[in-house]
Amino acid sequence: MRAFATLDDLAACVGQHVATSDWVEITQQKVNLFAQATGDHQWIHVDEERARQGPFGAPIAHGFLTLSLLSQFFDKTINVVSKSMGVNYGLNKVRFMAPVPVGSSLRAHLHLHSATPIDGGGVQLQWNVTVEREGSDKPVCAAESLVRIYP
């Protein structure tokens, strides 16, 4: 966990790689729970037998499951001690470049692109996030994530 005393301390990191998260394992249980929560029961995710015969040779995680991990990656990797709250403000770009087979481990590389003051004394941060799969040279996801943090 990388800690920053203030929003200004974090904003001083614009243009830098700020942190790399710990690895998170993608289990079939996580994939199934995500399918239940979203109603996306596509067979390549939840039908283990059929998925083994499919184009990826195994069940794969939903792209949006991978994307939803961004909250966890940020929460467990970066802390602004003086903040009262942080909120997801949205995404500018998202790409899913490679499948995530069940049993994979993922981690995120967090690069702070910009920090813009907003009303209420907060800061809007644009993060360039790259999610990698352990053992693979190709990223599985890249996203521009917008986060607002308030003192």
VEXKELO-271594 format. One record per residue (C-alpha): residue number from 0; chain; x, y, z. Coordinates in pm, 1 decimal. Last residue first. Layout:
% residues N
{NUM,A,{X,Y,Z}}
...
This chain:
% residues 151
{150,A,{-1080.5,1589.4,152.1}}
{149,A,{-1255.6,1461.8,-163.4}}
{148,A,{-1130.5,1218.5,-424.2}}
{147,A,{-1277.0,1184.7,-772.0}}
{146,A,{-1168.9,894.9,-990.0}}
{145,A,{-1153.7,875.0,-1367.9}}
{144,A,{-1016.3,554.8,-1518.9}}
{143,A,{-846.0,536.8,-1854.9}}
{142,A,{-840.3,165.0,-1918.7}}
{141,A,{-618.6,-113.6,-2048.0}}
{140,A,{-708.2,-480.1,-2012.8}}
{139,A,{-555.3,-823.5,-2063.8}}
{138,A,{-197.7,-704.0,-2107.8}}
{137,A,{20.7,-921.2,-2334.2}}
{136,A,{345.5,-1072.8,-2204.5}}
{135,A,{163.5,-1342.4,-2009.7}}
{134,A,{286.4,-1534.8,-1704.8}}
{133,A,{68.0,-1349.3,-1455.9}}
{132,A,{-208.2,-1163.7,-1635.2}}
{131,A,{-166.3,-788.7,-1667.0}}
{130,A,{-403.0,-499.9,-1608.8}}
{129,A,{-290.8,-160.2,-1738.3}}
{128,A,{-441.5,147.8,-1580.6}}
{127,A,{-398.5,502.0,-1705.5}}
{126,A,{-540.4,704.9,-1420.6}}
{125,A,{-721.5,1035.4,-1453.9}}
{124,A,{-765.8,1197.1,-1116.3}}
{123,A,{-1036.4,1447.9,-1029.7}}
{122,A,{-937.2,1638.2,-716.8}}
{121,A,{-1146.5,1763.7,-430.3}}
{120,A,{-1176.4,2098.9,-259.7}}
{119,A,{-1555.4,2095.2,-282.4}}
{118,A,{-1559.8,2177.5,-651.8}}
{117,A,{-1291.2,2014.7,-864.6}}
{116,A,{-911.0,2045.5,-895.3}}
{115,A,{-759.4,1844.2,-1182.7}}
{114,A,{-501.6,1567.4,-1141.5}}
{113,A,{-366.1,1406.2,-1458.3}}
{112,A,{-207.1,1092.0,-1604.3}}
{111,A,{-137.0,897.0,-1284.5}}
{110,A,{-3.6,554.8,-1386.1}}
{109,A,{-139.2,250.9,-1201.2}}
{108,A,{-15.7,-97.0,-1296.5}}
{107,A,{-277.1,-357.5,-1216.6}}
{106,A,{-255.8,-722.6,-1116.6}}
{105,A,{-416.9,-1041.5,-1239.1}}
{104,A,{-388.7,-1407.8,-1146.6}}
{103,A,{-530.7,-1671.9,-1376.0}}
{102,A,{-726.8,-1973.5,-1251.4}}
{101,A,{-1018.3,-1903.6,-1484.0}}
{100,A,{-874.4,-1794.7,-1818.4}}
{99,A,{-849.0,-1418.1,-1873.5}}
{98,A,{-880.8,-1341.2,-2244.2}}
{97,A,{-659.7,-1082.5,-2415.7}}
{96,A,{-680.0,-721.3,-2531.5}}
{95,A,{-985.4,-596.2,-2342.3}}
{94,A,{-988.9,-221.8,-2412.0}}
{93,A,{-1139.4,60.0,-2211.6}}
{92,A,{-1136.2,432.0,-2281.6}}
{91,A,{-1270.2,737.8,-2103.1}}
{90,A,{-1399.6,573.1,-1787.6}}
{89,A,{-1620.9,694.8,-1508.9}}
{88,A,{-1640.4,903.7,-1192.8}}
{87,A,{-1559.7,628.7,-942.5}}
{86,A,{-1581.7,790.2,-602.2}}
{85,A,{-1334.3,864.8,-324.6}}
{84,A,{-1419.0,967.0,26.7}}
{83,A,{-1311.5,1166.5,331.2}}
{82,A,{-950.9,1195.0,222.4}}
{81,A,{-664.8,1292.4,456.9}}
{80,A,{-479.6,959.3,448.3}}
{79,A,{-479.7,927.3,70.1}}
{78,A,{-441.2,553.0,21.1}}
{77,A,{-321.2,362.6,-284.9}}
{76,A,{-285.8,-12.8,-343.1}}
{75,A,{-570.6,-199.5,-176.4}}
{74,A,{-846.0,43.3,-273.5}}
{73,A,{-704.9,111.7,-620.7}}
{72,A,{-679.1,-255.9,-719.7}}
{71,A,{-1013.6,-330.9,-558.5}}
{70,A,{-1190.4,-58.2,-754.7}}
{69,A,{-1012.1,-167.2,-1073.4}}
{68,A,{-1146.4,-518.8,-1020.9}}
{67,A,{-1468.0,-418.4,-1197.8}}
{66,A,{-1276.2,-407.6,-1526.9}}
{65,A,{-1177.1,-773.9,-1500.2}}
{64,A,{-1536.4,-863.6,-1418.0}}
{63,A,{-1644.3,-645.4,-1711.8}}
{62,A,{-1431.3,-852.4,-1946.0}}
{61,A,{-1606.3,-1161.3,-1815.1}}
{60,A,{-1361.8,-1421.9,-1691.4}}
{59,A,{-1274.3,-1718.1,-1911.3}}
{58,A,{-1375.9,-2083.5,-1900.2}}
{57,A,{-1116.3,-2308.8,-2061.0}}
{56,A,{-981.0,-2404.3,-2402.8}}
{55,A,{-1018.9,-2048.1,-2531.4}}
{54,A,{-1213.7,-2123.3,-2851.1}}
{53,A,{-1452.0,-2371.3,-2691.1}}
{52,A,{-1417.4,-2736.4,-2586.0}}
{51,A,{-1304.3,-2642.8,-2234.4}}
{50,A,{-1584.1,-2382.4,-2235.5}}
{49,A,{-1842.8,-2658.1,-2287.1}}
{48,A,{-1728.6,-2839.3,-1974.2}}
{47,A,{-1692.2,-2526.2,-1759.3}}
{46,A,{-2026.5,-2371.7,-1852.7}}
{45,A,{-2000.0,-2039.6,-1667.1}}
{44,A,{-1778.2,-1800.2,-1860.7}}
{43,A,{-1767.3,-1924.6,-2221.9}}
{42,A,{-2132.0,-2026.6,-2171.3}}
{41,A,{-2256.3,-1666.0,-2149.4}}
{40,A,{-2444.8,-1631.2,-1819.0}}
{39,A,{-2444.8,-1250.8,-1804.3}}
{38,A,{-2723.5,-1177.4,-1553.6}}
{37,A,{-2505.8,-917.3,-1382.9}}
{36,A,{-2495.0,-1039.0,-1022.2}}
{35,A,{-2533.7,-1406.8,-1111.8}}
{34,A,{-2261.9,-1388.9,-1377.5}}
{33,A,{-2033.1,-1208.7,-1131.5}}
{32,A,{-2096.4,-1484.3,-876.4}}
{31,A,{-2011.5,-1747.9,-1138.5}}
{30,A,{-1687.0,-1571.2,-1238.0}}
{29,A,{-1585.0,-1528.7,-874.9}}
{28,A,{-1659.8,-1899.2,-807.5}}
{27,A,{-1463.2,-2000.1,-1115.8}}
{26,A,{-1163.0,-1829.0,-960.2}}
{25,A,{-970.6,-1525.2,-1082.4}}
{24,A,{-676.3,-1479.4,-848.3}}
{23,A,{-575.1,-1124.3,-752.4}}
{22,A,{-206.2,-1026.8,-760.2}}
{21,A,{-92.5,-727.3,-556.9}}
{20,A,{-121.8,-383.9,-710.1}}
{19,A,{147.8,-185.6,-887.0}}
{18,A,{192.0,177.1,-790.2}}
{17,A,{246.0,538.4,-892.0}}
{16,A,{386.3,520.1,-1244.5}}
{15,A,{446.4,887.8,-1301.3}}
{14,A,{310.1,1171.0,-1516.7}}
{13,A,{122.7,1330.1,-1228.1}}
{12,A,{284.2,1224.6,-897.4}}
{11,A,{249.5,1569.3,-735.4}}
{10,A,{-127.4,1509.1,-737.5}}
{9,A,{-75.2,1239.1,-472.4}}
{8,A,{100.8,1478.7,-236.6}}
{7,A,{-158.6,1747.7,-312.1}}
{6,A,{-436.6,1506.8,-215.4}}
{5,A,{-273.2,1475.2,124.6}}
{4,A,{-72.9,1234.6,342.3}}
{3,A,{-10.8,985.3,62.6}}
{2,A,{12.6,613.9,133.2}}
{1,A,{134.5,337.5,-97.4}}
{0,A,{0.0,0.0,0.0}}
